[in-house]
């Protein structure tokens, strides 16, 4: 009786302990085989080109080159590449960016122990995987208006503790324009004030911590 070859998996994460844990989990799956480990996006792109794994597990936050850039680079050279994003962050904007870059799955690190093997199998078979709680957040948030690039710039500077006057100087716009942009941000995010807007934007991945 013939048996199918194991699913060849590449791990890309900058935390050695997590890579060790993932490797141990894969070792307990008879239908999977680890073909490489990368500590940053540049290594991930190189190892993917070398090994052409069936599924790549990709962290978003890595040094040298981040996960989003690595996904885009891998998919540019191999459009059929199947990539699962691993993250502690369930911001809906980050999910959208990852999916637009070409990711086929999105998995919270808190659920790896229970969901990793089945997610790898699903993605290998050509299916996409987005956890229900993240999909629900995406549906709710994307029903609302998205922030413009300028509104995002203003909010990012506000998050850094800048006053409206300082934001205006940084962006080369009038202080009244900054106030107008912030009014738009508060309305679109459903925020009560500037601090609340920053909190929502961080949670959703609109701005980085």
WOVEN-V772373 format. One record per run of one state. SS is the DSSP state (H for helix, E for strand, C for the rest). FROM is the first residue (numbers start at 1). TO is the last residue. If there is no record, write none. Layout:
ss:SS from:FROM to:TO
ss:SS from:FROM to:TO
This chain:
ss:C from:1 to:6
ss:E from:7 to:12
ss:C from:13 to:15
ss:H from:16 to:27
ss:C from:28 to:31
ss:E from:32 to:38
ss:C from:39 to:40
ss:H from:41 to:51
ss:C from:52 to:54
ss:E from:55 to:59
ss:C from:60 to:66
ss:H from:67 to:77
ss:C from:78 to:82
ss:E from:83 to:87
ss:C from:88 to:91
ss:H from:92 to:101
ss:C from:102 to:104
ss:E from:105 to:108
ss:H from:109 to:124
ss:C from:125 to:128
ss:E from:129 to:130
ss:C from:131 to:131
ss:H from:132 to:142
ss:C from:143 to:148
ss:H from:149 to:159
ss:C from:160 to:163
ss:H from:164 to:171
ss:C from:172 to:174
ss:H from:175 to:189
ss:C from:190 to:193
ss:H from:194 to:204
ss:C from:205 to:209
